Amino acid sequence: MDTVIYNPKPSYFMYSNVNQQGNDQAVDMRNNNQPPASQASTSHSSESAGDPCGPGKWAARLLRDCAKALSEKDSSRIHHLLWMLNELASAYGDCEQKLASHFSQALFCKATEMGELCFNTLSSVAERSRSFESARKMILKFQEVSPWTTFGHVASNGAILEALDGESKLHIIDISNTFCTQWPTLLEALATRNDETPRLKLTVVTTVSMERSVMKEIRQRMEKFARLMGVPFEFHVVSELYRLAELTKEELGVQDDEAVAVNCIGALRRINVKDRDAVVHMLHTLGPKVVTVVEEEADFTSSMDDFVKCFDECLRFYALFFEMLEESFLPTSNERLMLERECSRSILSVLACDEGDGGSCSTEESERRERGRQWCDRLKEAFSPVGFSDDVVDDVRALLKRYRAGWSLVLPQGDDDSGLYLTWKEEPVVWASAWKP
């Protein structure tokens, strides 16, 4: 049973002044799956691909109206719209109801300045209920039904293997949120090389939010698989960090005779915006042969001072993600619900928490995503882009053929862009890239 911070009862909001007309409109929307024009009007009327306000998509229209009311400090409008959303939302309903549920929780916390309390409570509950087995099932099922994460794994592994080809002592520094599901394929590739199998040291960087018991289980499984593959293997964990920005070269134990690769999948966005340049330059001091970076394609940074614009971008991105989940998983999937709960915490962090600290309620991490071109500008201060070889691109294309229609690969456009883009229904959703000093 979920711990509910956003109590789905109208009385929780103290909406004694909400009139019967609002109640009738909410009932009408629930019956017809459409918002009344007088309450859900919006200037964002585009029906292009990826627009969360397309035909029949009532949630985004109400949510945007509420975000606008928040920015204008129109308390009576805020109360009325949150009440309507509360009547219509459900964390266990269809895609529209789920969007309404998760975003209205963030809007409520923004309105009441309860973002930090709610975020920390939800994070604490998630950590207590986390186990290796539940996380493993969720990740593997997600990889089975969607290339959202495997796209980055295949592209990064290909770039790492090519950059470290011929080296006898490899050191991969893994700064990611993949629970090491990326590495069995790479170990298998190392084991089948024609030349002598190299030694591999894998250093996994985590924050204290990931339980040590989880990493202990991962260590045992990785060491067992490496023995099975016949790859000489060392496994190290750097885990005494509250924030990734605290990571130093000394903690990583890089040796002069090692060929180093740094793998960052969904990692850089967890660093507060003001610290990102410093972390990129720290990675440069490691002297890596290659740095792989995979991030989700959204911009929650450039509009930090404009709540409505930030809300629109957040809604656009998560509407795509929730739609993808709805079409990929069974409605009763526990793994899907776990992914949606993670999204809920991210939405809350971006929209309802202290924006002066990078948008994070936690002392550990940020959720401020940046687009591929923004990361390119940042990374080019310390690195040069490495184009993916034809073989790697072919591997990615072969991967996408394993999944349902709607996924495609897009090469970079223009000189100011690098990497590869995964698209869902022609909308870029994940960006993968490789870099060298």
QUICORZI-V648782 format. One record per pair of residues at least 6 apart in sequence whose C-alpha atoms are under 6 Angstrom apart, sorted by sequence separation. I is the first residue (numbers start at 1). J is the second residue. If there is no record, write none. Layout:
i={I:I}
j={J:J}
//
This chain:
i={29:109:191:303:353:360:412:422:423:47:53:90:91:303:353:412:422:52:89:90:353:422:69:350:411:421:91:300:421:89:90:349:410:420:66:89:349:409:420:409:419:419:66:408:407:407:406:406:40:34:40:35:34:261:260:261:263:264:265:153:169:170:171:174:260:261:262:263:264:265:266:168:169:170:171:172:173:174:175:261:171:208:201:205:207:208:199:200:201:202:203:204:205:206:208:201:203:207:208:207:59:191:59:373:386:386:385:384:383:384:383:383:26:372:301:300:300:299:298:299:298:299:298:297:132:273:272:170:171:172:175:176:169:170:171:172:173:174:175:176:172:176:176:175:271:272:270:271:270:270:269:6:269:269:243:242:297:296:297:296:295:156:295:294:294:293:293:292:152:292:291:291:290:290:145:138:158:115:116:115:68:67:102:106:110:109:116:106:52:152}
j={35:115:197:309:359:366:418:428:429:54:60:97:98:310:360:419:429:60:97:98:361:430:78:359:420:430:101:310:431:100:101:360:421:431:78:101:361:421:432:422:432:433:81:423:423:424:424:425:61:56:62:58:58:288:288:289:291:292:293:182:198:199:200:203:289:290:291:292:293:294:295:198:199:200:201:202:203:204:205:291:202:239:233:237:239:240:232:233:234:235:236:237:238:239:241:235:237:241:242:242:96:229:100:417:434:435:435:435:435:436:436:437:84:431:368:368:369:369:369:370:370:371:371:371:214:358:358:258:259:260:263:264:258:259:260:261:262:263:264:265:262:266:267:267:365:366:365:366:366:367:367:105:368:369:364:364:429:429:430:430:430:292:431:431:432:432:433:433:294:434:434:435:435:436:328:335:392:352:353:353:308:308:344:348:352:352:361:352:316:432}
//
